[in-house]
């Protein structure tokens, strides 16, 4: 086989391996965002609904600031078995590809390169240890009285998946 082809294949495989490494590392990255949501419900009814929602998702109230009309919640987010297994499989495929290319480049040591595949469970373990963490949610409520009806604006600081779930569960709209 032409050595130039093997070397360029090695370079591309190495670049894909670097991308896989950063993908696995990004699976545990904090994705906290802030959003302003609006509801047609009054402040008291909405706050009760929010407390019930977060309790059902295993969050607990950690602090209440009545002066600023702010409530903070805290809850443990468990890592996903599916994602841990998926990342392990991705790493196994990536290591297998890398070991095949390395065995083409260095054919005298080819059986030793397949040992790299045994490192793939480390990606699942890495994800599992880093993804399970304490998540914090901060809610700040503002009332906007109107002549026809009152509505409430909530400023929420939370993980982006939690924001999407909250918005969907309570039929809240984003403020422009």
N, C-alpha and C positions, 0 to 999 in steps of 0.2 A: 504494500500500500504506500502511496506517496506520502512522504514525511510532512509535506506542507499541509496536506489535508488533515492529517492527524493533529498537527499543531494548531491549526485554526479551529478544529473541532474541540480541542482541549481548551482553547481560549474562550470559545462560546460557552462551553459547559461550565467553565470556571465563573464566567459572568452570571450565568443562570444560578449557580450555587450561591453566589453573593446575594443575588436577588431573593433566593429562597431563605437565606439567613436573615435578611432584613424583614421579610414577610413574617417569619416565625417570631422575630423580636417585636414586630408591630402588633402581633396578636394580643399582647398584654398592655399596650399603650393606653394611657388614660385619655378618654375622649369626653371630657367635661365641657359642656357648652352652656350658654345663657340664652334664654328665650323669653319673650313677652307673649303671654297667651291671654285671650279675652274670653269671658263667659257672660252669658245673659243672666246668670243667677246672682242673687245678692251675696254679699260678703260672708255672712254667717252660714248660709246653706252651702256655699261653695267650700268654705273651710272645713265643715263637717264631712263633706264628700271627699275632699282631699285627704283628710286624716284617715277615713275609712279605706280609701284607695291604697295609701302607703302602708297601713297596718296589714291589709290583705297581701301585700307584697313583702311582708316581713321587715318593714322599716319601723323604727321607733323614734319618738320625739326626743331630741336631745336638748333643745333649748327653744324658748319662746321669748321674743322681744316685743312686748306690747307697744312700746313707744314707736318702734319702726314698723310694727305690724308684720313681723317676720317670724317664721317657724323653720327650724332646722331638723332634718331627719337623718337617721343613720341606719344602714343595713348592710349585711354581709352578702356579697354577690359571689355565688359559687361558680367555679369554672365549669365549662361544658365538656362532658365526656366525648361528645361527637367531635368537637374541635380538637381535643387532645389526640384522639385517634386519627383524625384527618391530617393533623400536622405531622404525626409520626409516619403515616403512610407517604406523605409528600417528601419528608426527609429521607425515607428509605428509597424512594424512586430517585431522588436527587443524588444520594450517595451511590446508588447502583450505577447510574449514568456516569458519574465522575470516576468510579472505580473501573468501569469498562474502558473509558477513554485513557485512563492512566495505564491500564494493562496493555493497551495498544502502543502507548509511548514507551513503556518500560516492560517489554514482554518477559524479561527474565524474572521479574518480581510479581507477575500477574496474580498468583493465588493470594498474595497478601493484601491486595487492594480490595478484595471483596469483604474483608473484615470491616471496612468503613461502614457498610450497611448496618453493622451491629451498633453503631453510634446513633441510629435514628430514634430509638426510644428516648434519648436525651431531650429531643425537641418537645415531646409530649410532657415529659417531667418538668421541663423549663416552663412551659405554658401553665401547667397545673399549679405550680408553686407561685407563679407571678399573677395569674388571673384571679385567683380567689383573694378578694380584698374588701375592705370596708369602704362602702360608697356613701357619700354625703349628698344630701339634697337640701337646697335652701329655697324657701318660698317667701316672697314678699308680696303682700296683697295691697292693692289700691282700689278704692271704690270710685266709680265715675257716675255720679247721679245724673240722670237725664230726665227730661220732662215726661216722657212716655214710660220709661222703665229704667231701673238701675242695672248697671253691669259692673263686672269686676275685672281688673287687669292683674294678672299674676306674673311676677318676674321669677322665673325658675332657673336655678343653676343646678344642673345634674348631668349625668351621662347621657349622650345623645340618644341611645336606645331607650332609656327611661323617659326622656322627653317625648319621643315618638309614641311610646305606649300610653303615657299620661294623656297626651293630646287625643289619641284615638279612644281611650276608655271613657273620658269625660266630655267628649265632643267639644274640645276647646279649639279656638281659631288663633292663628298667629296674628300679632299686631304688626301692621305695616310700618 
